[in-house]
């Protein structure tokens, strides 16, 4: 677990190992969520980065009769 310090301007630096693992870029937008007493940062992704992430997913399942 990495530890960061909040600056007087309420800024934090995301550790390099995490930036590299998530392929974060300078200027990239992130969503900030407070959840269960913690802060979560969720990187916004370009639609092009999502291409193929559902490859191989099965779309076959039984539908209810009123949904056919």
CHARMM-style PDB file with segment names, atoms N, HN, CA, C and O in Angstrom:
ATOM      1  N   UNK     1       0.846  -1.172   0.000  1.00  0.00      PROA
ATOM      2  CA  UNK     1       0.000   0.000   0.000  1.00  0.00      PROA
ATOM      3  C   UNK     1       0.892   1.236   0.000  1.00  0.00      PROA
ATOM      4  O   UNK     1       1.860   1.316   0.756  1.00  0.00      PROA
ATOM      5  N   UNK     2       0.558   2.188  -0.847  1.00  0.00      PROA
ATOM      6  HN  UNK     2      -0.229   2.123  -1.461  1.00  0.00      PROA
ATOM      7  CA  UNK     2       1.308   3.428  -0.956  1.00  0.00      PROA
ATOM      8  C   UNK     2       0.690   4.489  -0.037  1.00  0.00      PROA
ATOM      9  O   UNK     2      -0.524   4.505   0.166  1.00  0.00      PROA
ATOM     10  N   UNK     3       1.516   5.362   0.509  1.00  0.00      PROA
ATOM     11  HN  UNK     3       2.503   5.349   0.344  1.00  0.00      PROA
ATOM     12  CA  UNK     3       1.054   6.463   1.340  1.00  0.00      PROA
ATOM     13  C   UNK     3       1.373   7.770   0.641  1.00  0.00      PROA
ATOM     14  O   UNK     3       2.466   7.943   0.101  1.00  0.00      PROA
ATOM     15  N   UNK     4       0.413   8.699   0.650  1.00  0.00      PROA
ATOM     16  HN  UNK     4      -0.475   8.558   1.088  1.00  0.00      PROA
ATOM     17  CA  UNK     4       0.617  10.022   0.063  1.00  0.00      PROA
ATOM     18  C   UNK     4       0.298  11.070   1.117  1.00  0.00      PROA
ATOM     19  O   UNK     4      -0.360  10.785   2.117  1.00  0.00      PROA
ATOM     20  N   UNK     5       0.775  12.293   0.877  1.00  0.00      PROA
ATOM     21  HN  UNK     5       1.309  12.525   0.064  1.00  0.00      PROA
ATOM     22  CA  UNK     5       0.540  13.403   1.799  1.00  0.00      PROA
ATOM     23  C   UNK     5      -0.300  14.457   1.096  1.00  0.00      PROA
ATOM     24  O   UNK     5      -0.057  14.777  -0.068  1.00  0.00      PROA
ATOM     25  N   UNK     6      -1.273  14.988   1.789  1.00  0.00      PROA
ATOM     26  HN  UNK     6      -1.470  14.728   2.735  1.00  0.00      PROA
ATOM     27  CA  UNK     6      -2.105  16.056   1.241  1.00  0.00      PROA
ATOM     28  C   UNK     6      -1.352  17.374   1.406  1.00  0.00      PROA
ATOM     29  O   UNK     6      -0.909  17.715   2.503  1.00  0.00      PROA
ATOM     30  N   UNK     7      -1.214  18.115   0.292  1.00  0.00      PROA
ATOM     31  HN  UNK     7      -1.575  17.838  -0.599  1.00  0.00      PROA
ATOM     32  CA  UNK     7      -0.512  19.401   0.338  1.00  0.00      PROA
ATOM     33  C   UNK     7      -1.430  20.473   0.942  1.00  0.00      PROA
ATOM     34  O   UNK     7      -2.624  20.237   1.128  1.00  0.00      PROA
ATOM     35  N   UNK     8      -0.872  21.647   1.246  1.00  0.00      PROA
ATOM     36  HN  UNK     8       0.098  21.840   1.095  1.00  0.00      PROA
ATOM     37  CA  UNK     8      -1.712  22.739   1.751  1.00  0.00      PROA
ATOM     38  C   UNK     8      -2.830  23.133   0.777  1.00  0.00      PROA
ATOM     39  O   UNK     8      -3.829  23.726   1.183  1.00  0.00      PROA
ATOM     40  N   UNK     9      -2.656  22.801  -0.506  1.00  0.00      PROA
ATOM     41  HN  UNK     9      -1.844  22.319  -0.836  1.00  0.00      PROA
ATOM     42  CA  UNK     9      -3.695  23.081  -1.499  1.00  0.00      PROA
ATOM     43  C   UNK     9      -4.609  21.872  -1.719  1.00  0.00      PROA
ATOM     44  O   UNK     9      -5.355  21.826  -2.697  1.00  0.00      PROA
ATOM     45  N   UNK    10      -4.551  20.902  -0.820  1.00  0.00      PROA
ATOM     46  HN  UNK    10      -3.944  20.939  -0.025  1.00  0.00      PROA
ATOM     47  CA  UNK    10      -5.358  19.679  -0.884  1.00  0.00      PROA
ATOM     48  C   UNK    10      -5.046  18.851  -2.127  1.00  0.00      PROA
ATOM     49  O   UNK    10      -5.943  18.233  -2.699  1.00  0.00      PROA
ATOM     50  N   UNK    11      -3.798  18.834  -2.543  1.00  0.00      PROA
ATOM     51  HN  UNK    11      -3.069  19.337  -2.078  1.00  0.00      PROA
ATOM     52  CA  UNK    11      -3.368  18.042  -3.687  1.00  0.00      PROA
ATOM     53  C   UNK    11      -2.586  16.829  -3.194  1.00  0.00      PROA
ATOM     54  O   UNK    11      -1.957  16.860  -2.136  1.00  0.00      PROA
ATOM     55  N   UNK    12      -2.642  15.759  -3.988  1.00  0.00      PROA
ATOM     56  HN  UNK    12      -3.153  15.734  -4.847  1.00  0.00      PROA
ATOM     57  CA  UNK    12      -1.836  14.570  -3.711  1.00  0.00      PROA
ATOM     58  C   UNK    12      -1.142  14.147  -5.000  1.00  0.00      PROA
ATOM     59  O   UNK    12      -1.617  14.451  -6.095  1.00  0.00      PROA
ATOM     60  N   UNK    13      -0.036  13.457  -4.871  1.00  0.00      PROA
ATOM     61  HN  UNK    13       0.350  13.211  -3.982  1.00  0.00      PROA
ATOM     62  CA  UNK    13       0.675  12.910  -6.018  1.00  0.00      PROA
ATOM     63  C   UNK    13       0.397  11.414  -6.054  1.00  0.00      PROA
ATOM     64  O   UNK    13       0.596  10.708  -5.065  1.00  0.00      PROA
ATOM     65  N   UNK    14      -0.063  10.941  -7.206  1.00  0.00      PROA
ATOM     66  HN  UNK    14      -0.225  11.513  -8.009  1.00  0.00      PROA
ATOM     67  CA  UNK    14      -0.302   9.510  -7.366  1.00  0.00      PROA
ATOM     68  C   UNK    14       1.059   8.842  -7.575  1.00  0.00      PROA
ATOM     69  O   UNK    14       1.790   9.219  -8.492  1.00  0.00      PROA
ATOM     70  N   UNK    15       1.408   7.870  -6.754  1.00  0.00      PROA
ATOM     71  HN  UNK    15       0.814   7.564  -6.009  1.00  0.00      PROA
ATOM     72  CA  UNK    15       2.725   7.230  -6.865  1.00  0.00      PROA
ATOM     73  C   UNK    15       2.976   6.666  -8.267  1.00  0.00      PROA
ATOM     74  O   UNK    15       2.056   6.195  -8.935  1.00  0.00      PROA
ATOM     75  N   UNK    16       4.234   6.725  -8.694  1.00  0.00      PROA
ATOM     76  HN  UNK    16       4.981   7.108  -8.151  1.00  0.00      PROA
ATOM     77  CA  UNK    16       4.633   6.321 -10.036  1.00  0.00      PROA
ATOM     78  C   UNK    16       4.215   4.896 -10.361  1.00  0.00      PROA
ATOM     79  O   UNK    16       3.745   4.627 -11.467  1.00  0.00      PROA
ATOM     80  N   UNK    17       4.377   3.992  -9.429  1.00  0.00      PROA
ATOM     81  HN  UNK    17       4.759   4.210  -8.531  1.00  0.00      PROA
ATOM     82  CA  UNK    17       4.037   2.587  -9.692  1.00  0.00      PROA
ATOM     83  C   UNK    17       2.553   2.440 -10.038  1.00  0.00      PROA
ATOM     84  O   UNK    17       2.189   1.606 -10.868  1.00  0.00      PROA
ATOM     85  N   UNK    18       1.705   3.240  -9.409  1.00  0.00      PROA
ATOM     86  HN  UNK    18       2.000   3.917  -8.735  1.00  0.00      PROA
ATOM     87  CA  UNK    18       0.265   3.192  -9.690  1.00  0.00      PROA
ATOM     88  C   UNK    18      -0.037   3.891 -11.009  1.00  0.00      PROA
ATOM     89  O   UNK    18      -0.852   3.403 -11.792  1.00  0.00      PROA
ATOM     90  N   UNK    19       0.612   5.032 -11.267  1.00  0.00      PROA
ATOM     91  HN  UNK    19       1.274   5.429 -10.630  1.00  0.00      PROA
ATOM     92  CA  UNK    19       0.415   5.736 -12.542  1.00  0.00      PROA
ATOM     93  C   UNK    19       0.766   4.844 -13.712  1.00  0.00      PROA
ATOM     94  O   UNK    19       0.042   4.801 -14.706  1.00  0.00      PROA
ATOM     95  N   UNK    20       1.876   4.131 -13.598  1.00  0.00      PROA
ATOM     96  HN  UNK    20       2.464   4.166 -12.790  1.00  0.00      PROA
ATOM     97  CA  UNK    20       2.301   3.252 -14.682  1.00  0.00      PROA
ATOM     98  C   UNK    20       1.374   2.048 -14.836  1.00  0.00      PROA
ATOM     99  O   UNK    20       1.050   1.660 -15.959  1.00  0.00      PROA
ATOM    100  N   UNK    21       0.947   1.458 -13.729  1.00  0.00      PROA
ATOM    101  HN  UNK    21       1.211   1.774 -12.817  1.00  0.00      PROA
ATOM    102  CA  UNK    21       0.071   0.289 -13.785  1.00  0.00      PROA
ATOM    103  C   UNK    21      -1.267   0.633 -14.439  1.00  0.00      PROA
ATOM    104  O   UNK    21      -1.831  -0.183 -15.169  1.00  0.00      PROA
ATOM    105  N   UNK    22      -1.774   1.843 -14.178  1.00  0.00      PROA
ATOM    106  HN  UNK    22      -1.315   2.506 -13.585  1.00  0.00      PROA
ATOM    107  CA  UNK    22      -3.060   2.261 -14.742  1.00  0.00      PROA
ATOM    108  C   UNK    22      -2.914   3.052 -16.027  1.00  0.00      PROA
ATOM    109  O   UNK    22      -3.909   3.471 -16.618  1.00  0.00      PROA
ATOM    110  N   UNK    23      -1.659   3.261 -16.472  1.00  0.00      PROA
ATOM    111  HN  UNK    23      -0.851   2.920 -15.992  1.00  0.00      PROA
ATOM    112  CA  UNK    23      -1.371   4.020 -17.690  1.00  0.00      PROA
ATOM    113  C   UNK    23      -2.044   5.395 -17.657  1.00  0.00      PROA
ATOM    114  O   UNK    23      -2.710   5.797 -18.611  1.00  0.00      PROA
ATOM    115  N   UNK    24      -1.858   6.104 -16.547  1.00  0.00      PROA
ATOM    116  HN  UNK    24      -1.317   5.777 -15.772  1.00  0.00      PROA
ATOM    117  CA  UNK    24      -2.423   7.446 -16.413  1.00  0.00      PROA
ATOM    118  C   UNK    24      -1.537   8.442 -17.152  1.00  0.00      PROA
ATOM    119  O   UNK    24      -0.323   8.261 -17.250  1.00  0.00      PROA
ATOM    120  N   UNK    25      -2.173   9.511 -17.676  1.00  0.00      PROA
ATOM    121  HN  UNK    25      -3.159   9.658 -17.596  1.00  0.00      PROA
ATOM    122  CA  UNK    25      -1.464  10.537 -18.422  1.00  0.00      PROA
ATOM    123  C   UNK    25      -1.699  11.896 -17.773  1.00  0.00      PROA
ATOM    124  O   UNK    25      -2.736  12.105 -17.144  1.00  0.00      PROA
ATOM    125  N   UNK    26      -0.751  12.827 -17.916  1.00  0.00      PROA
ATOM    126  HN  UNK    26       0.092  12.658 -18.427  1.00  0.00      PROA
ATOM    127  CA  UNK    26      -0.979  14.187 -17.414  1.00  0.00      PROA
ATOM    128  C   UNK    26      -2.192  14.800 -18.114  1.00  0.00      PROA
ATOM    129  O   UNK    26      -2.343  14.675 -19.329  1.00  0.00      PROA
ATOM    130  N   UNK    27      -3.042  15.455 -17.351  1.00  0.00      PROA
ATOM    131  HN  UNK    27      -2.919  15.557 -16.363  1.00  0.00      PROA
ATOM    132  CA  UNK    27      -4.227  16.093 -17.906  1.00  0.00      PROA
ATOM    133  C   UNK    27      -5.429  15.174 -18.033  1.00  0.00      PROA
ATOM    134  O   UNK    27      -6.519  15.627 -18.382  1.00  0.00      PROA
ATOM    135  N   UNK    28      -5.246  13.884 -17.754  1.00  0.00      PROA
ATOM    136  HN  UNK    28      -4.360  13.516 -17.471  1.00  0.00      PROA
ATOM    137  CA  UNK    28      -6.357  12.938 -17.859  1.00  0.00      PROA
ATOM    138  C   UNK    28      -7.394  13.247 -16.787  1.00  0.00      PROA
ATOM    139  O   UNK    28      -7.038  13.582 -15.657  1.00  0.00      PROA
ATOM    140  N   UNK    29      -8.656  13.138 -17.129  1.00  0.00      PROA
ATOM    141  HN  UNK    29      -8.945  12.865 -18.047  1.00  0.00      PROA
ATOM    142  CA  UNK    29      -9.748  13.374 -16.190  1.00  0.00      PROA
ATOM    143  C   UNK    29      -9.974  12.132 -15.331  1.00  0.00      PROA
ATOM    144  O   UNK    29      -9.790  10.998 -15.774  1.00  0.00      PROA
ATOM    145  N   UNK    30     -10.381  12.389 -14.085  1.00  0.00      PROA
ATOM    146  HN  UNK    30     -10.531  13.310 -13.726  1.00  0.00      PROA
ATOM    147  CA  UNK    30     -10.715  11.290 -13.175  1.00  0.00      PROA
ATOM    148  C   UNK    30     -11.999  11.643 -12.453  1.00  0.00      PROA
ATOM    149  O   UNK    30     -12.263  12.809 -12.160  1.00  0.00      PROA
ATOM    150  N   UNK    31     -12.782  10.640 -12.174  1.00  0.00      PROA
ATOM    151  HN  UNK    31     -12.568   9.693 -12.412  1.00  0.00      PROA
ATOM    152  CA  UNK    31     -13.975  10.832 -11.370  1.00  0.00      PROA
ATOM    153  C   UNK    31     -13.589  10.577  -9.919  1.00  0.00      PROA
ATOM    154  O   UNK    31     -12.844   9.645  -9.615  1.00  0.00      PROA
ATOM    155  N   UNK    32     -14.107  11.421  -9.027  1.00  0.00      PROA
ATOM    156  HN  UNK    32     -14.712  12.178  -9.274  1.00  0.00      PROA
ATOM    157  CA  UNK    32     -13.791  11.306  -7.605  1.00  0.00      PROA
ATOM    158  C   UNK    32     -15.084  10.949  -6.873  1.00  0.00      PROA
ATOM    159  O   UNK    32     -16.096  11.638  -6.997  1.00  0.00      PROA
ATOM    160  N   UNK    33     -15.027   9.867  -6.116  1.00  0.00      PROA
ATOM    161  HN  UNK    33     -14.204   9.307  -6.015  1.00  0.00      PROA
ATOM    162  CA  UNK    33     -16.208   9.371  -5.407  1.00  0.00      PROA
ATOM    163  C   UNK    33     -15.858   9.139  -3.947  1.00  0.00      PROA
ATOM    164  O   UNK    33     -14.811   8.573  -3.634  1.00  0.00      PROA
ATOM    165  N   UNK    34     -16.728   9.573  -3.065  1.00  0.00      PROA
ATOM    166  HN  UNK    34     -17.578  10.033  -3.319  1.00  0.00      PROA
ATOM    167  CA  UNK    34     -16.609   9.227  -1.645  1.00  0.00      PROA
ATOM    168  C   UNK    34     -17.497   8.015  -1.439  1.00  0.00      PROA
ATOM    169  O   UNK    34     -18.688   8.052  -1.751  1.00  0.00      PROA
ATOM    170  N   UNK    35     -16.926   6.941  -0.917  1.00  0.00      PROA
ATOM    171  HN  UNK    35     -15.959   6.910  -0.664  1.00  0.00      PROA
ATOM    172  CA  UNK    35     -17.667   5.712  -0.729  1.00  0.00      PROA
ATOM    173  C   UNK    35     -17.208   5.040   0.556  1.00  0.00      PROA
ATOM    174  O   UNK    35     -16.030   4.718   0.715  1.00  0.00      PROA
ATOM    175  N   UNK    36     -18.141   4.832   1.462  1.00  0.00      PROA
ATOM    176  HN  UNK    36     -19.097   5.093   1.332  1.00  0.00      PROA
ATOM    177  CA  UNK    36     -17.887   4.108   2.711  1.00  0.00      PROA
ATOM    178  C   UNK    36     -16.677   4.655   3.460  1.00  0.00      PROA
ATOM    179  O   UNK    36     -15.860   3.893   3.976  1.00  0.00      PROA
ATOM    180  N   UNK    37     -16.569   5.994   3.515  1.00  0.00      PROA
ATOM    181  HN  UNK    37     -17.233   6.613   3.095  1.00  0.00      PROA
ATOM    182  CA  UNK    37     -15.493   6.609   4.276  1.00  0.00      PROA
ATOM    183  C   UNK    37     -14.140   6.634   3.585  1.00  0.00      PROA
ATOM    184  O   UNK    37     -13.119   6.864   4.231  1.00  0.00      PROA
ATOM    185  N   UNK    38     -14.122   6.400   2.277  1.00  0.00      PROA
ATOM    186  HN  UNK    38     -14.952   6.213   1.751  1.00  0.00      PROA
ATOM    187  CA  UNK    38     -12.851   6.460   1.552  1.00  0.00      PROA
ATOM    188  C   UNK    38     -13.053   7.253   0.261  1.00  0.00      PROA
ATOM    189  O   UNK    38     -14.184   7.485  -0.166  1.00  0.00      PROA
ATOM    190  N   UNK    39     -11.960   7.659  -0.344  1.00  0.00      PROA
ATOM    191  HN  UNK    39     -11.041   7.471   0.003  1.00  0.00      PROA
ATOM    192  CA  UNK    39     -11.986   8.394  -1.599  1.00  0.00      PROA
ATOM    193  C   UNK    39     -11.544   7.453  -2.704  1.00  0.00      PROA
ATOM    194  O   UNK    39     -10.502   6.808  -2.591  1.00  0.00      PROA
ATOM    195  N   UNK    40     -12.329   7.368  -3.775  1.00  0.00      PROA
ATOM    196  HN  UNK    40     -13.176   7.892  -3.866  1.00  0.00      PROA
ATOM    197  CA  UNK    40     -11.974   6.541  -4.916  1.00  0.00      PROA
ATOM    198  C   UNK    40     -11.786   7.439  -6.131  1.00  0.00      PROA
ATOM    199  O   UNK    40     -12.620   8.300  -6.411  1.00  0.00      PROA
ATOM    200  N   UNK    41     -10.687   7.234  -6.852  1.00  0.00      PROA
ATOM    201  HN  UNK    41     -10.010   6.534  -6.625  1.00  0.00      PROA
ATOM    202  CA  UNK    41     -10.402   7.948  -8.085  1.00  0.00      PROA
ATOM    203  C   UNK    41     -10.566   6.969  -9.236  1.00  0.00      PROA
ATOM    204  O   UNK    41      -9.916   5.925  -9.270  1.00  0.00      PROA
ATOM    205  N   UNK    42     -11.438   7.310 -10.177  1.00  0.00      PROA
ATOM    206  HN  UNK    42     -11.966   8.158 -10.149  1.00  0.00      PROA
ATOM    207  CA  UNK    42     -11.713   6.424 -11.297  1.00  0.00      PROA
ATOM    208  C   UNK    42     -11.328   7.141 -12.582  1.00  0.00      PROA
ATOM    209  O   UNK    42     -11.944   8.149 -12.931  1.00  0.00      PROA
ATOM    210  N   UNK    43     -10.316   6.639 -13.299  1.00  0.00      PROA
ATOM    211  HN  UNK    43      -9.816   5.820 -13.016  1.00  0.00      PROA
ATOM    212  CA  UNK    43      -9.886   7.317 -14.522  1.00  0.00      PROA
ATOM    213  C   UNK    43     -10.940   7.240 -15.612  1.00  0.00      PROA
ATOM    214  O   UNK    43     -11.507   6.177 -15.866  1.00  0.00      PROA
ATOM    215  N   UNK    44     -11.205   8.389 -16.266  1.00  0.00      PROA
ATOM    216  HN  UNK    44     -10.744   9.252 -16.060  1.00  0.00      PROA
ATOM    217  CA  UNK    44     -12.041   8.384 -17.465  1.00  0.00      PROA
ATOM    218  C   UNK    44     -11.208   7.777 -18.583  1.00  0.00      PROA
ATOM    219  O   UNK    44     -10.023   8.081 -18.715  1.00  0.00      PROA
ATOM    220  N   UNK    45     -11.814   6.939 -19.369  1.00  0.00      PROA
ATOM    221  HN  UNK    45     -12.777   6.692 -19.262  1.00  0.00      PROA
ATOM    222  CA  UNK    45     -11.118   6.281 -20.476  1.00  0.00      PROA
ATOM    223  C   UNK    45     -11.707   6.753 -21.797  1.00  0.00      PROA
ATOM    224  O   UNK    45     -12.909   6.995 -21.905  1.00  0.00      PROA
ATOM    225  N   UNK    46     -10.838   6.881 -22.805  1.00  0.00      PROA
ATOM    226  HN  UNK    46      -9.862   6.684 -22.718  1.00  0.00      PROA
ATOM    227  CA  UNK    46     -11.306   7.175 -24.151  1.00  0.00      PROA
ATOM    228  C   UNK    46     -12.069   5.966 -24.659  1.00  0.00      PROA
ATOM    229  O   UNK    46     -11.749   4.829 -24.312  1.00  0.00      PROA
ATOM    230  N   UNK    47     -13.079   6.214 -25.483  1.00  0.00      PROA
ATOM    231  HN  UNK    47     -13.338   7.138 -25.765  1.00  0.00      PROA
ATOM    232  CA  UNK    47     -13.878   5.109 -26.009  1.00  0.00      PROA
ATOM    233  C   UNK    47     -13.006   4.144 -26.809  1.00  0.00      PROA
ATOM    234  O   UNK    47     -13.286   2.946 -26.847  1.00  0.00      PROA
ATOM    235  N   UNK    48     -11.962   4.649 -27.441  1.00  0.00      PROA
ATOM    236  HN  UNK    48     -11.734   5.622 -27.409  1.00  0.00      PROA
ATOM    237  CA  UNK    48     -11.063   3.792 -28.211  1.00  0.00      PROA
ATOM    238  C   UNK    48     -10.325   2.784 -27.351  1.00  0.00      PROA
ATOM    239  O   UNK    48      -9.989   1.696 -27.818  1.00  0.00      PROA
ATOM    240  N   UNK    49     -10.070   3.139 -26.093  1.00  0.00      PROA
ATOM    241  HN  UNK    49     -10.343   4.023 -25.714  1.00  0.00      PROA
ATOM    242  CA  UNK    49      -9.370   2.213 -25.187  1.00  0.00      PROA
ATOM    243  C   UNK    49     -10.244   1.034 -24.797  1.00  0.00      PROA
ATOM    244  O   UNK    49      -9.731   0.001 -24.368  1.00  0.00      PROA
ATOM    245  N   UNK    50     -11.556   1.172 -24.939  1.00  0.00      PROA
ATOM    246  HN  UNK    50     -11.973   2.012 -25.287  1.00  0.00      PROA
ATOM    247  CA  UNK    50     -12.476   0.117 -24.532  1.00  0.00      PROA
ATOM    248  C   UNK    50     -12.712  -0.911 -25.633  1.00  0.00      PROA
ATOM    249  O   UNK    50     -13.354  -1.935 -25.398  1.00  0.00      PROA
ATOM    250  N   UNK    51     -12.195  -0.645 -26.840  1.00  0.00      PROA
ATOM    251  HN  UNK    51     -11.674   0.187 -27.031  1.00  0.00      PROA
ATOM    252  CA  UNK    51     -12.399  -1.555 -27.957  1.00  0.00      PROA
ATOM    253  C   UNK    51     -11.874  -2.952 -27.618  1.00  0.00      PROA
ATOM    254  O   UNK    51     -10.711  -3.127 -27.256  1.00  0.00      PROA
ATOM    255  N   UNK    52     -12.758  -3.930 -27.745  1.00  0.00      PROA
ATOM    256  HN  UNK    52     -13.703  -3.787 -28.039  1.00  0.00      PROA
ATOM    257  CA  UNK    52     -12.377  -5.318 -27.558  1.00  0.00      PROA
ATOM    258  C   UNK    52     -12.390  -5.810 -26.122  1.00  0.00      PROA
ATOM    259  O   UNK    52     -12.059  -6.972 -25.886  1.00  0.00      PROA
ATOM    260  N   UNK    53     -12.760  -4.976 -25.142  1.00  0.00      PROA
ATOM    261  HN  UNK    53     -13.029  -4.032 -25.334  1.00  0.00      PROA
ATOM    262  CA  UNK    53     -12.676  -5.451 -23.767  1.00  0.00      PROA
ATOM    263  C   UNK    53     -13.754  -6.484 -23.440  1.00  0.00      PROA
ATOM    264  O   UNK    53     -13.660  -7.164 -22.417  1.00  0.00      PROA
ATOM    265  N   UNK    54     -14.779  -6.615 -24.292  1.00  0.00      PROA
ATOM    266  HN  UNK    54     -14.856  -6.063 -25.123  1.00  0.00      PROA
ATOM    267  CA  UNK    54     -15.802  -7.641 -24.079  1.00  0.00      PROA
ATOM    268  C   UNK    54     -15.595  -8.852 -24.988  1.00  0.00      PROA
ATOM    269  O   UNK    54     -16.452  -9.733 -25.056  1.00  0.00      PROA
ATOM    270  N   UNK    55     -14.472  -8.893 -25.678  1.00  0.00      PROA
ATOM    271  HN  UNK    55     -13.776  -8.177 -25.623  1.00  0.00      PROA
ATOM    272  CA  UNK    55     -14.189  -9.996 -26.594  1.00  0.00      PROA
ATOM    273  C   UNK    55     -14.257 -11.328 -25.858  1.00  0.00      PROA
ATOM    274  O   UNK    55     -13.661 -11.504 -24.796  1.00  0.00      PROA
ATOM    275  N   UNK    56     -14.993 -12.254 -26.445  1.00  0.00      PROA
ATOM    276  HN  UNK    56     -15.477 -12.111 -27.308  1.00  0.00      PROA
ATOM    277  CA  UNK    56     -15.106 -13.585 -25.865  1.00  0.00      PROA
ATOM    278  C   UNK    56     -16.243 -13.749 -24.883  1.00  0.00      PROA
ATOM    279  O   UNK    56     -16.470 -14.853 -24.386  1.00  0.00      PROA
ATOM    280  N   UNK    57     -16.970 -12.672 -24.586  1.00  0.00      PROA
ATOM    281  HN  UNK    57     -16.786 -11.776 -24.989  1.00  0.00      PROA
ATOM    282  CA  UNK    57     -18.082 -12.782 -23.637  1.00  0.00      PROA
ATOM    283  C   UNK    57     -19.225 -13.572 -24.286  1.00  0.00      PROA
ATOM    284  O   UNK    57     -19.512 -13.392 -25.470  1.00  0.00      PROA
ATOM    285  N   UNK    58     -19.852 -14.415 -23.536  1.00  0.00      PROA
ATOM    286  HN  UNK    58     -19.618 -14.561 -22.575  1.00  0.00      PROA
ATOM    287  CA  UNK    58     -20.969 -15.199 -24.057  1.00  0.00      PROA
ATOM    288  C   UNK    58     -22.252 -14.382 -23.937  1.00  0.00      PROA
ATOM    289  O   UNK    58     -22.540 -13.805 -22.889  1.00  0.00      PROA
ATOM    290  N   UNK    59     -23.009 -14.345 -25.017  1.00  0.00      PROA
ATOM    291  HN  UNK    59     -22.775 -14.814 -25.869  1.00  0.00      PROA
ATOM    292  CA  UNK    59     -24.271 -13.590 -25.019  1.00  0.00      PROA
ATOM    293  C   UNK    59     -25.468 -14.526 -25.078  1.00  0.00      PROA
ATOM    294  O   UNK    59     -26.604 -14.082 -25.247  1.00  0.00      PROA
ATOM    295  N   UNK    60     -25.210 -15.820 -24.939  1.00  0.00      PROA
ATOM    296  HN  UNK    60     -24.287 -16.180 -24.802  1.00  0.00      PROA
ATOM    297  CA  UNK    60     -26.297 -16.787 -24.994  1.00  0.00      PROA
ATOM    298  C   UNK    60     -26.777 -17.099 -23.587  1.00  0.00      PROA
ATOM    299  O   UNK    60     -26.007 -17.522 -22.724  1.00  0.00      PROA
ATOM    300  N   UNK    61     -28.064 -16.879 -23.379  1.00  0.00      PROA
ATOM    301  HN  UNK    61     -28.689 -16.535 -24.079  1.00  0.00      PROA
ATOM    302  CA  UNK    61     -28.690 -17.200 -22.106  1.00  0.00      PROA
ATOM    303  C   UNK    61     -30.177 -17.387 -22.358  1.00  0.00      PROA
ATOM    304  O   UNK    61     -30.694 -16.977 -23.397  1.00  0.00      PROA
ATOM    305  N   UNK    62     -30.852 -17.998 -21.419  1.00  0.00      PROA
ATOM    306  HN  UNK    62     -30.432 -18.332 -20.575  1.00  0.00      PROA
ATOM    307  CA  UNK    62     -32.296 -18.233 -21.544  1.00  0.00      PROA
ATOM    308  C   UNK    62     -33.057 -16.966 -21.199  1.00  0.00      PROA
ATOM    309  O   UNK    62     -32.851 -16.370 -20.142  1.00  0.00      PROA
ATOM    310  N   UNK    63     -33.944 -16.561 -22.111  1.00  0.00      PROA
ATOM    311  HN  UNK    63     -34.111 -17.045 -22.970  1.00  0.00      PROA
ATOM    312  CA  UNK    63     -34.777 -15.396 -21.861  1.00  0.00      PROA
ATOM    313  C   UNK    63     -36.126 -15.840 -21.337  1.00  0.00      PROA
ATOM    314  O   UNK    63     -36.598 -16.936 -21.638  1.00  0.00      PROA
ATOM    315  N   UNK    64     -36.744 -14.964 -20.542  1.00  0.00      PROA
ATOM    316  HN  UNK    64     -36.361 -14.073 -20.298  1.00  0.00      PROA
ATOM    317  CA  UNK    64     -38.105 -15.233 -20.097  1.00  0.00      PROA
ATOM    318  C   UNK    64     -39.033 -15.114 -21.305  1.00  0.00      PROA
ATOM    319  O   UNK    64     -38.770 -14.337 -22.224  1.00  0.00      PROA
ATOM    320  N   UNK    65     -40.119 -15.886 -21.298  1.00  0.00      PROA
ATOM    321  HN  UNK    65     -40.333 -16.517 -20.552  1.00  0.00      PROA
ATOM    322  CA  UNK    65     -41.017 -15.933 -22.455  1.00  0.00      PROA
ATOM    323  C   UNK    65     -41.550 -14.550 -22.841  1.00  0.00      PROA
ATOM    324  O   UNK    65     -41.724 -14.278 -24.029  1.00  0.00      PROA
ATOM    325  N   UNK    66     -41.809 -13.680 -21.879  1.00  0.00      PROA
ATOM    326  HN  UNK    66     -41.668 -13.901 -20.914  1.00  0.00      PROA
ATOM    327  CA  UNK    66     -42.349 -12.358 -22.210  1.00  0.00      PROA
ATOM    328  C   UNK    66     -41.295 -11.416 -22.754  1.00  0.00      PROA
ATOM    329  O   UNK    66     -41.621 -10.283 -23.107  1.00  0.00      PROA
ATOM    330  N   UNK    67     -40.033 -11.844 -22.836  1.00  0.00      PROA
ATOM    331  HN  UNK    67     -39.767 -12.764 -22.550  1.00  0.00      PROA
ATOM    332  CA  UNK    67     -38.946 -11.017 -23.328  1.00  0.00      PROA
ATOM    333  C   UNK    67     -38.447 -11.456 -24.711  1.00  0.00      PROA
ATOM    334  O   UNK    67     -37.502 -10.879 -25.249  1.00  0.00      PROA
ATOM    335  N   UNK    68     -39.095 -12.486 -25.280  1.00  0.00      PROA
ATOM    336  HN  UNK    68     -39.863 -12.955 -24.843  1.00  0.00      PROA
ATOM    337  CA  UNK    68     -38.657 -12.972 -26.590  1.00  0.00      PROA
ATOM    338  C   UNK    68     -39.101 -12.065 -27.704  1.00  0.00      PROA
ATOM    339  OT1 UNK    68     -38.813 -12.333 -28.871  1.00  0.00      PROA
TER     340      UNK     68
END
